[in-house]
Amino acid sequence: MRVLGLLMGMAFLVEVTGFITRSGNYNNSPMYNSFVCTEFVLVLGLARLTVPKWRAHLSLAGLVGMLVLWGDLALRNTARVLLQEGVLVTSLMLAVVCLAVLWHLANTMDGPIWRRPAFWLFTGTLVYHVGLLPMIGLMDVLASRYHLLFMNLYVMVQVVAVVRYLCMARCCQLATPAPGTHG
C-alpha cells in the first residue's frame, strides 16, 4: 500500500501542477520526465508484487524502458522538453504489462475479478497509459497546427487521469480491512 500511496500522491501532484502551469510560461517538462521514470519503476514493482514469478521479465522491461528514456534524453540533449518517444515507449510497455497482469488475474483468481484491489489498480493504470498514447504521439503535429484541438486533447488526458484516480481509490477501498476486522 505504501508504493501505491507514493504513486498516487506523485501522480496527483504532477497532474495538478501540469493543470495549473499549462496556461503560463512555466516549463514543467523536467518534472514530468522525472515522474515518468519514477512511475515506470513503481508500476513495474507493483506488477512484480502481484505476479512474483515475473520478476526477471519485469526487471528486463524496466531496464529496456529506462534505456529508452535515457536514449531519448541523450538524443535531445536536454530535459527541458518532454521526452516524447521515451514516454510513448514506456506508456506502451506499461499498458502491455497491465494487460498481462489483468489477464493473469482473470485466469488465476477465484470469484469476480472486480472484487480484487489489483484489478482496479491495473485497470486504472491501463486506461491512463492508453489515453496518453494519442496525446503524446500526435503532440508535435497538433500543438503546431491545431492548438485548440491539442488543448482539448490535453483535457481528455486529465479525464483519463481522473478515471485512474477513481480506480486507485477503489483499489485502496478494497484493500483496506473493514472496521472491526483484522487483516
HELIX and SHEET records of a PDB file:
HELIX    1   1 ARG A    2  THR A   21  1                                  20    
HELIX    2   2 SER A   29  THR A   50  1                                  22    
HELIX    3   3 PRO A   52  TRP A   54  5                                   3    
HELIX    4   4 ARG A   55  ARG A   76  1                                  22    
HELIX    5   5 GLN A   84  THR A  108  1                                  25    
HELIX    6   6 ILE A  113  ARG A  115  5                                   3    
HELIX    7   7 PRO A  117  GLY A  137  1                                  21    
HELIX    8   8 MET A  139  ARG A  145  1                                   7    
HELIX    9   9 HIS A  147  ALA A  175  1                                  29    
END                                                                             
